Amino acid sequence: MIRNLVCLRFGIGMILGLSVLAGSAAAQPNVTVVMSELDNPRGLAFGPDGALYVVEAGRGGEGPCQELRGAEQCYGATGRVSRLWQGEQQQVVGELPSYAAESGEATGPHDISFFGNEAYVTIGFGADPELRADFGPAGAFFGTLLQVAPSGQGGIIADVAQYEADADPDQAGPDSNPYGLLAEADNRLVVDAGGNDLVSVDAAGDITTFAVLPENPVPTAVAIGPDGAYYVGVLTGVPFAEGEAQIFRVVPDEEPTVFLEDFTTIVDLAFGPDGSLYVLQHATGSGFADPGQLIRVGRDGTRSVVVEDLVRPTSVALGPDGTIYVTNNAVSIGGGEVLQITLPYTRYFAEGAVGDFFDTTYALFNPGDTPVTATLRFANETGDVLSHVRTIPAGQQVTVDVDPLVPPSWVGVAAVIEADQPLVTSRTVSWGQGPEQGPYGGDTGAGVASPLPEWWITEGATGVYSLFYLLHNPGDQPAEIEITYFRPGGQAPVTRSYTVGAQTRRTILVNSADGMTPDPELGNTAVSAHIVSTNDVPVVAERAMYLDSISEQPFTAGTLAAAVPLASDRWTFAEGATGFFNLFLLLANPTTEEVEATVRYLLPASEPIEKVYTLDPMSRQTLWVNEEDAQLTDTTVAIEVVSSAPITAERAMWWGASGVWDAGHVSTGVGQAALKWALAGLGTAPDEVAYILLANPNAEATEARLTLAFEDDTEPLEATVPLAAGSRVTVQLADLFPAAAGARAAVTVESAGDMPLPLVVEGTAYGSPSGQPLTTGRAVPALPLASIP
């Protein structure tokens, strides 16, 4: 019987002009070859050291040889694992099994995935497992899952091919070709393209069938989605027909269901930080006739081509900053490449205000070595749009004040920043300024990468607070918005509907629909929110919350933060302090089941404190961290949250020297640590004291290298800070860099040392206008940068 085997046909070619889909409004991405001269490169993955790893199926060898797939295939120990590390391409594991035909198409190491410091590698086969013996003793390595330690030593953890021979989950006869791989805490999911199934391998190497796919689709890739389900892409079998490939959604103990279809020869999948799905097509025509493509599927289902004209690509990986890596010309000996694809920079900010009471500025930091041209587009609440163009010199920061750039009639202002190269940007809103003193309130936000049809907001309260949601619709059609408000104490959610006009910013006062009468259900409550565009017009969402604690100072204290695109099962916050400060952790459970949240409090000089909380379904819970433990009453602290199902989380701090809260700031945290971060707009006022907060969530000590960049030709400054394992460190910027006092500056933070470890970074700035201690405070979010050491 002829089986639908994975058979990536040999193809040789040069990149003659990778491009986005014709007619796309976006600028073309920047495509760079970062690894080359690879032998049949297959899977890509980032390791715990931040390096980019690629497995190479090799080039076969002298033999033994046997007839497989209609051609003579000869064995050789030429498979390997290579990495991109400190700007160099290095082999880290060699002499892995490989077989190849005269054409050069090889089978060997197919995919790589990391959990902790351990690497796992699938070794393919593509035939009846009994035939492995014809390659001699080394043939036993085909059809297996390998475990590889950091030293490079390892061995077989599971014989997937033998499991196929014994169990034959799809009942179609023995045929095994381990291909895609996903390593997790409790299991390693292996996609068997020959067996047409997904198998689970536990820590002891025991194998169970996780899912069987229908109709022999030849699965090749597995990725975990933002909803916790698994998504499996299929290649299809001979003749590899155009438009026949599908993506299945797989949930434990349920039958796989078709999630998306009408693709061609899918070889890999990856989810982006905003929940979008990247689908790599090995080719776009039947029988691998046409070039491959990388397609982005938005959360609303819309599809766009990121890059086309790829030559037999086989894998895609996304860095923490959104940079994309793709293996190209990947069915060849010595011609394989890894491409780095950098998309044009965009950043969206729904909040902003100008006039006599408010002021808004944008900080734009260029971390690169060439000047960058940026366009800022401002939109008001009546549909007017204005543009402003600035050039940011290499390695410098530029500050843009919005007020002089827009008409005096404007008040609420949203912004979009677009650039031809990556930037780091932030927006600071300050308020309460008068003729004789500076502002008494302010906060900073980093915006979001794109408008989306769905957002989550965790922090929020009405009653004595004025709670605003700011929605920006940058598109050409009105957006119909439905907001579900989650309240504490088992109260039922509340739903409200709104319309946001095209090219418009809208302000929603949650306390009251008419601005005067308190909403009977929302007028006096803590609240979280789920924002959905019911007509799939993407929007941008932020929250502003103000407290009138001093009668002569309206909006005495306030906090601003962007909504987050996804719930997550992991959140980390670098900033946190108790004692003088009131520190709150806000947790929202959007699911219909109870969720268990484990919170680790990372302290400056002692072991982390761990506590477990149960979150009621569809509710919001507030933790006053000062009261959670005796060691937390007066300390600096970073916070890690790990939950049994995706939740949303925020950290809020409020304080006041007189006992009345007159300042505050908030953070939405980050979903994952990274090796390199940057902060823009950290210092903006002469009387501000700026801090960098560094959290090392790892079990090993490391170092952080800080680089300070200015708004002129002053040479950047550099210093290194040691970080103990599982700790939080506070760095006062002016102590480390005296030149930073009173200067507008941007900061880059990079994990350093012999073995860089991922960190979490945040900035804060505190001011004491008119001699009043710490009456202003801003949290300055850090953004991840391209982080391959």
N, C-alpha and C positions, 0 to 999 in steps of 0.2 A: 504494500500500500504506500502511495506517495504521500508523505506528511508535509504540512505547511511549515517548513523549517525556516529559521532565520538565516538568510543567505545574502549578506551584504555584498553586492557585486562590486568587482574591482573597478575603481575609477580614478583617473589621474587628471589633475587640472590645476591651473593657476587661478587665483582670485582676480577676475577681470573687472571688478566693479561691484562690490556688495552694495545693495541699496535698499531703501524702504520701498513700500508699495507705491507704484506710480499714482500720483494724485493725492498723496498724503500731504496734509498741511504742515506737518512737523518737519523741522530740519533733519537732514540725514545724520545718523549716528556716526561717531568717530570709531573706526575699526582698525585695530592694531594687532599684528602678530606678536604674541608674547612667548610662545613656545613653538619649536619647529623641529624638523628632521625626526619626527616620531614614526614608529612602526605600528600602523593600524591602531591609532589611539581610540579608546572607548570612553569609559566613565570618568567624570570629573567630580571632585569634592574638595571642600575646604577642610583642612586638618585643624586640630586643636592649637597648633602653632601659628595658625593664620595663613600658612602656605597653601597654594593651590596644587592639588594632586591630580594626576591623570594615570590611568592604567593603559598599558599598551599590549594589545593581543599578540604582538611580536611578528616574526617573519618565518616561523617554522624552522626547519633545519635539514640535516642530512638523513634523518630517519631514526627509527623504523618508519615505514610508509604503509599506507593502506588506501583502498578505494572508498571514498566517502563523498556524497553529494555529486556523484558523477565525475569525479576527478581524483587523481592520485594526491593524497595529502601526506606530507612528511613532517615528522616530529622534530622539534628542537627546543632547547631551554632558552628561548629568546624573548619570552614575555617579561614585562618589568613594570615597576611603578616609578614614575618620575614626579618631580615637583618643581614649582616656581618659587624660589626662596632667595630673598635678598638680591633680587634682580638677576639671578642665575637659574638656569635649567639644570637640575641635578637628578641623577638616578639614585633612588633610595632603596629599592629592592630589585634584584635581578634574578635571572635563571629560573623564571617561572615557565610552566609548560605552555607550548604553542604548537599548533600545526598549521600548515599553509599549503595551498596548491601553487602550481607554477605561475599562476596569474598574480600571486602576491596577497590574495585575500586570506586573512588568518583568523583562527579561533584560538582563544587563550583567555587571559584576564579580561573580563567584560565590564565590571563595575567596581566601585570602591565607595565605602561609607564608613563614617567614624561614629563611635560613641565613647565619650571620654577620651582616653589616650590610646584606645585600641582601634585599629583599622581592620576592616573586613573586606575581602575581595572575592568576587565570584569568578570561577574558572569555567568557561563554557565547554560544550562538547558538540551537541547537535546530531545525535544518532542513538541507536540502541546502546544502552550502557555496557552490554557485554562486549562490544567492540573496542572498548578502552584497552583491553588486554593486548590487542594487536599492536599497540604502541610501546609495548614492553612495560617494565615496572613503573616507569614514570607516567604511564597512561592512567594510573589510579588517581592522579591529581585532577584529571578532567572531570567536569560535572560536579565540582565540590565547592564548598564555602571555606575560605581560608581566614584564619585570624592572625594578624600581624602586630607584634608589639612595637613600641617606639624604637627598640634596638634594631628592628628589621627582621628579627627572628620570628618564626611562626610555623603554623602547620594547619592541617585539615581539622576543622571543627565539625563539619557535617558533610556527609556524602549524599548530596541531593539526587544525583543520578541513580544511586542504588535505591533510594526511597521511591523514585519514580518506577524503577523496575519491580519493586516489591508491592507497592500500593497502587500504582497506576491510577491516580485520582480521577483522570478524565475518561478512563476506561476505553482508551483508543490505542492501546499497545504501548510498549516501552519506548520512550524517546525523551531525552532530557537535554536541555541547553540552558543552564542557569545564566541569567542575564542581569536584569535590574536588581537593585539592592537598597534596602533601607534599614539601618541599624538603630535600634531603640533600646531603652533601659531593660525591658523584659524579653525582647525577642529581636531577631533579625529576619526581616521579611525578604524572601528571595523570589523573584519572578522567574519561573521556569518556562522559557519560550517554547521549548519542545514539548513539555508536559502540559502546556496551556493552563497553568495554575499558579497560585501564589501559596508558598509554603512558609511556615514559621519555624525558626530554629531558636531554641532556648539556650541559656548560658551553658548548659551541659552538653549541647549538641544534639539534643533530641528534636526530631522533626515531626510536625503535624501539618495537615492540610488546612490552610487558612481560607482559601476560596478556589473554586474551579470555574473557569470562564467558559461560556457557551460557544459552540460551533468552531472550535479550533482557531481562535483569532490571532495566535502568536503574540502573547503579551511581551513587552520589552521594558516597561518602566513603571515604577511605583513612587508616589509622593503622598505625603500626608497633607490634607487640606486644612484650612482654618477652622473647619467644623469638627475636626478630629477624625473624619472618615479618611479612608485611603482611596487614592485615584490611580487607576492602572491604564496605561496607554498600550495600544496594540499596533503591530506592524501590518497585520494581515498576511496571508500566505500567497503562494504563487497563484495568479500572475501579479500580485501586488497592485491591485486595481486602484485607480484614482478614486478618491472620495469614499472609500470603504472602511477606513480606519475609524475606530471609536475610542472613547474614554469611558471606563466603567467606574462607578462609585461602589466601594466595597466597605461594608460594615460587618464586624464580627457577628457570626451566627445568623447572617442574613444572606439571601441570594444576591449576587452582583447585579446592579442595574445600570443601564446605559445612561451616562451623564451628558456626554456630548458626542456628536458624530459628524460625518462629512469631512473627515481629514484624510490624508494620504500618508501611509507608511510612517507612523509615529515611532520614534526611537527614544524620546525622553520627555519628561515633564518636570516642571519646577514652579512652585508658588512664589510670588513676589510678596514683599512686606505689606502691600495694600490688599492682598487677597486675590490679585489677578493671577491667572494661570498662563504659564509660558509652555507652548507646545512645539517641540522640535520635529519637523518632518524631514525624513531622510531624503525624500524626493517629492516632487509635486505631480509627476506623471506616472502612468501605469508602467510597471516593470522597471522602476527607477530611471525613467526616461528623461526627467527634467530636474533642474537644480532643487536643492532643499531650501526650506524656509524656517524661520523662527516666527511663530505667531503668538501674539498676546491676546488672551481672552479676558475681557473685563468682567467684573462681578455682575454686570447687567447682561452678560452674554455677547456683547459686541466683540468683533474680532478685527485685529489690525496686524499687518505684517511688520515686524520689527526689522528683520534683515532677510533679504532674498538672495538668490544666486549663490547659495552655499553649495559646496562640493561634498556630497556624501557625508554630512555631519552626523554625529552619533551621540553627543551629550551636551547638556546645558547646565550651568551652575550660576547662581546669583550671589554676589557679594553683599555684605551688610549695607553698603551704600547704594545698592541698586545696579552696580556695574555687572554686566553680563559676560559670561565666558562660554565659548562654544568650541567643540572640537570640529575641525574642518579637514577636507581631503583625507577623511579618516579611514578609508579602505584602501590603504596604499602602504608600501614599504619605503620608509625614509621621507615620505612627502607629507606626513600628517602634521597638523598645526593645532594650536589653541589660539583662538581669536579673543581679544578683549573688545567688548562693544560698549562704548560710553554714550549714553543717550543725551540729547540736549537738556540743559538744566531748566527746570520750572519749579516755582514755589508759589503757593497760594495762601493768602491771608484774608480771612473774612472780617476780622476786627481792625479797626483804625478809626480815629476821630480827630478832627481839627477844629479850630476856632479859638475863642477867648479862654475857654476852660480846659480844652484838651490840646495835646500836641502829639504827633506821631512821627517817628523817624525809623528809617531802615538802615541796617548795617550790612554791607556787602563785602565779604572777605574772599579774595582770590588766592587759593592755596597753590596755584600752579606757577609755572615759570614763564608764561606769556600773558600779555594783557588780555582782558576779557571785556567784551561789550555786552552790556545788560540793558534790557528794555523793561521799564516798570509801567504797568497799565493800572490806572486807578479808576474805580467805579463807585458812584454814589447811590443813593436810595431812590433816584428817579430815572435811572437808566443812562446817565451820562458817563462817558468813558474818555479819559485823557491819558496820554503816553509821555514818558520821559526817558531819555537815553543817557546812560553814563558808561564811562570806561573805567575799569578797575585795574590799576597797574599790577604786575606780577608780584605776589607775595605781600600785598598791601590790602588795607581795608578802606572803604569809602562809606561815609554816612550821608544819607539823603533825607532831608527834612521835607515832609509832604506839604506843610502849610503854604509856603510860597509858590507851590506848583499847581494849586487848585484854586478855583474861585472862592471868594469869601462866603458865599452862600452854602458851601458844602459843610457837612458835619460828619456823618458816618461815611467812612471810606474803606473799601476793600481794595486789595492789590494783588496783581500777578507779576512775578519777576521771571523773565525769560533770558537765557544767555546761551552763547554758543559753546561754552566750556563750563565745567563744574564750578560752583561757588558754594560758600557757606553764608547763609543769610539769617537775619533775625529782625523782628519788629518790636520797638519799644513804644508803648503808649504811656504818657505821663499826664497828670491832671492836677488842677487846683492851683496853677501858677497865678501869681498876682504881680503887680508892678514893683513890689519891694522884696519879694522872696521867690525862691524857686518852687517847683511843684512839690506837693506833700504826698503824692501818690504816684505809683507807676508799676508796670510789670512788662516782661519781655516774653515773646513767643517766637517759635521757629517755623510756624506755618506747616503746611502739608504739601506733599509732592504732586497731588492731582485732585481734581474734583471727583467725587464718587456718589453713587446713589444711596449709600448707607453709612451712618456714623454712630458712634457711641460717646456719651458724656457721663462721667461717673460723679464728679463733685457738683454740688449745687444745693442751695437752700433759699427759701423765701422768708416770709415773716419780717424780721428786722433787717434782712438783706434784700437788696434789689438784684434780681437774677435776670440776666439777658442772654438770649441765644442770638448770635449773629450768623446769618446765612447769606452766602454769596453764590449767585448763579451766573457763571461766566459764559454760558451758552446762549444760543439764539432763540430758544423756546422757553416758555414759562415752566417752572418746576412745581409740581404738586407734592407738598410735603405732609407726611403724617409723622407726628412725634408721639411716642409712647413714653410716659413718665412713670418711673418706678419709685415707690415710696417705701419707707421702713415699716417694721412692725406688722407684716402680714397684710397690709392694705392692698387692695386691688390696684393694678395699673390704671392710669388715666390716659386717654388718647385725645389729641387735638390735631386739627388740619389747618394748613397754611398754604398760600401761594407766593412764590418768589418769581418776580418778573425776569425776563431775559436781560442779561448784562446788568443786573441789579443787586445791591446789597439790601437785605431786610433785617430790621431789628425787632426781636420778639421779647416783650417783657413777660416773663413766666408768671410773676405774681398776679397779674391782672390783664384781662383781655383789652379793656378800654383805657388802661393807664391810671385808673382811679379806684375802681371797685375791686377788692380782693377776690380772686378766683376762689369759689367755695371749696374746691378740691385741691388747688395748688397754691393757695395764698399764704399758707403757713406750714411748711413742711420741708424736710430734707428730701432731695430728689435726684435721681439719675435719669438718663434719657436715651432712647433709641430713635434715631432720626432716619426716615426712609423716604426716598423720592418714589412715589407710587407710579409715576409715569416714566421712570428711569432716566430723567434728566439729571445729570450729576451736579452736585453742589458742594460747597465748602462750608464747614460749620465750626464755630468757636463759641466759647462761653465766657461771659464777663460777670463778676459778682462783686457788689459793692456794699460796704457797711457804713452807715451814718452814725458813728460813735461820738463825734464832736459836733455840736449843733452849728457852729460857725464854719465848719469845714465839710460841705457836702461831699459825699463819697470819700469819707475820711480814709478808708482802707479799701483795697480792692485787689482781685486776682483775675488773671486772664489765662486762658489755655485753649488750644485747638482740640477738637474732638479727635478720637482715634478711629481708624477704619475697621478694626477687628477686635473682638474679644480674644483673649490669649490665656494659656495655662501657665504663663510665666511673665512676671513683671519685676523690674529692678529700679530702685531709686537711690541715687548717690547722695542726695542731700537729705538732711534731717537733723533736727536739734530740739531738745527739750529744755527744762529749766526755765529760763527767761521766755522761751518760745513755747507755744502750744502746738504740738505736732499731731496731726490726724492722718490716719490711713483710711481711705474710702474704698469699699469693695462692693461691686454690684454683680449680682448673679442673674443673667438674662435667661437662664434655662428654666425648665419646668420641674427640675429635680433639685434636691439639696446638693450642694457642692462643698467639699472640704478644702479649705485653703490653709496651707502651711506657710507661716511667715517666719523668716529668719532676720533677726536684727543684728547687723554687723557693727561692732563697737570698735573704738580706736585701739584699745590695748587689752582686750579680754576675749574669751571665747564667745562666738555668736549665741544669742538667745533664740530658741525656737518655740513657737506656739502654734496651735492648730485651732482654727475657727470653722464653724459650720454656718454656711450661708443659706438662708431660706430661698425657695424658688422665686424668681422674678421679683427680687427685692434688693434694697440697698442697705449696707451696714457701715456704721462709723466706729472706728477704733481710736480712742484718745491714747496715743502711744505713751504719753507721760505716766499714765496710770496702769500700764500693762505689766510692769515689773519694777521691782525696787531699783534695778540697775539702769532703768530707762527714765528715771525722774529728772536727771540733770546730766545730759551727755549729748555728744554728737553721735549720729547713727546713720547707717545706710540700711535699706530694707529690700529683701528679696521675698517675692510671693510666688508660690507654686501651688496650683490648684488641680483638683481631680477632673475638672472640665473647664473650658474657656470662660473667663470672667473679665471684667474691666476693673481697673484700679487707678487711683490718683493719690498723691500726697499733698496735703495742705498744711501751711504754717501760718499762724496768726499771733501777734504780739503787741505789747504796748508798755512803755516804761511806767506810766501812771496807773496801771491796772486796767485801763480801757484799751481795747484793741484799736490801734491806729495804723497798722500796717499788716501786710500779708503777702504771701506768694504761693504758687502751686506748681506741681509737675505731674505730667501724665506718665512719666517713667519710660523705660525702654523694654522691648520684648526680649532682646538678647544683648549680651556684652559684645564688644568689638575691640580690635587691636589699635585703632586709630580714630580719634575724635577731633572735632574743631568747634570752637565757639566764636561767634561774631557778636559785636556790640557789648562786650563785657564791661568796659569802662566808658561811661558817657558823660559824667559830671565830675567836676574837680573835687567835690566833697564826698564822693562815693568811695567805699572800701570794697574791693573785689576779692572774691575767693574762688578757688577751684576745689571741687569736692571729688575725691577719687575713691571708688569702691573696687576692691579686689575680692571677688566672690570665690576665688580659686583656693584649693587646698595647699598651694605652694606660694611662697613669697615671690615678688617680682619688682620691677622698677617702672616708673613712668617718666618719659622725657617730655618736658614742656617747652614749647617754642612760642615766643611772644612776637607778634607782628604789629606794626604801627600804621598810621595814616599818612606817613611821609617816607622819605628815603632812609630813615634810621635803620641801621642793620638789625635784623632779628636777634633776639636774645634767647639763650637756651640754658636749661638746668634739668637735673635729674632728681627724682624723689623716690626713696625706697617705700615699698608697700608690703606689709606683713600679710601672711595668708589670712583670708577671711576677715579683712579689716576695712575700715573707712578712715581716710586721711584728709585733713583740711589744710589747704595751702592758701595763705594770704598772699595775693599776687605781689603786692608792693614789698613784702619781706623777701620774697624770692627774686623779684626784679624791681629794685628801687625806682627805675625809670618808668615803671608802670603807674606810679602814683599820679592820679589826675589825668592820665592819658587815655584817649580812645584807642582800644587795642582789640586784637583777635588772638586767640590762643589755640595752638594745636597740641594735643596730648597723644603720645604714642607709647604703647607698651614696649619696653626695652629689655636689655639683658640677653643672656645666651638663649633663653627659651621664652620669647614673648608670650604673655597670657592675656586673654580678653579681659577688658576692664569696663566699668561703667563710670561715666563722667557727667558732671553738671557744674554750672557756674552760678554764683550769686553775687549781688552787689547791694550794699547797704549804705544809706545816707542819713545824715543828721542835719537837715536844713534848719536855720535859725537857732542852732544850738540844741535842738530837741533830739535826744539820743535815739538812733535807729527808727526814725519815723517814716522812712521809706525803705523798701526792700524789693528786689527783683530776682526772680529765678531765671537764669539764662540757659536754655536747653543746648545741649551739645548734639551735633549731627555726625554720624559715622562717615569716614572717608575711605577711599579705596585702600585696602588694608593689607595687601600681600607684602610681607616684610622684604 
